[in-house]
């Protein structure tokens, strides 16, 4: 569930009670109940109805499907009934999304589909540890202000702060880079204060120059919509670049590796994703600025504002240096097998040694552990990150990932995946690689528009893989395409948390988000369908 952050602005643009964005979005409350959200009366009415419907629909769907004669084995039919109920829970959210997954896992054991040990086994997956280590590293980067310093440093480069277009594009680049390694939501939340500060400078300058009326509404400026949408959309695009950039990446990769028996390394993922990210960012910059053309091109005062903010951060602290070191070591070890393969080949003893020893999950937790070893103040035995700070990571997403892997494994083990795939192939008549890829991408984007991108990947990828297998097609291309597409929900505030953050500022009207988002949904789908098979072929993954 995404959250609208209201700043309580009235018609005159004044602020009533300012939301603490950092606390609201980085306080460990990723999945919130209705009482924890700030919504308009109309939004609250809709959300209450949606959530209440889930309490009725989820068990009703499970019972009805379980009783309908389907010609399936007990295990397959009951698993399908439970999975449908879980999907309903994920869409309607009467309980937090991770709890919906856990309820499904519990039902699987209670109904005797598999023993408890088999059900919870995937929680020991190496990818779970990749999640935990990466989230702890990201928490340290955010806690010690590395994101803000990077943003302000880039904006302070000569000439950047003098052009509205350069500022918007620079913000997009910063967001893309950070979100490749840090949570998309956290990246946007951390950069939002800087973006709003720069927007205020631009609005005041426009007022002084008489470009706008004295009583204008600064929340309705096209430049504001362009800047904030670039922030939200740039995070979605940048999150594709690495396996740890976004939860759907790790979910999709884990399911693909389990189904095909082929490992996708950190370097291979980046090689496939890089052209898609670059192409999509170029499209973002062009289309976003055309649809939301800023009222002013040249600006003054932004450079001074950036210098002031950068000065207030002070010199680089010991904690920042330690965090950068731990992060650098982790990324280096992640990429080391890929570099070894590049220079010595995948058959070399060096590559085989590094690939077998430098498991990504283990590397992630080792890198995160450095944060608790490297001191900030040795006399006080103060580490770079304390456990209470690290414990604020997004445990809900980790649980949800584990549940997604469990259901993916159960679909395969019970034979339900093959049954679903054969049924889809026969019923839809979709048997070609291109057709299955297009269907997979469209479904993933549609689902991600109405529920979380994490849930979208957990729902679509387990269906795509057996569909491909039933059609006799290698699942790599459609499954990877669906994984990427799960992050491409651009149209609605509920599509992604970062969309909700920028919408909550009041500076992005829903009509502008929908109009702009539809364009990127369509263009993004085309880019994924065209580039994924090409890059997988270049990297040598799949058939």
Helices and strands as residue ranges (DSSP letters): H 21-26, G 34-36, H 41-67, H 74-92, H 97-110, H 116-120, G 121-124, H 126-143, H 146-155, G 160-162, H 164-179, H 184-208, G 218-220, H 222-238, H 247-260, H 266-291, H 302-313, H 318-344, H 349-357, H 360-373, E 375-377, E 382-383, H 387-390, H 395-413, H 416-428, H 433-450, H 453-470, H 476-485, H 497-504, H 510-539
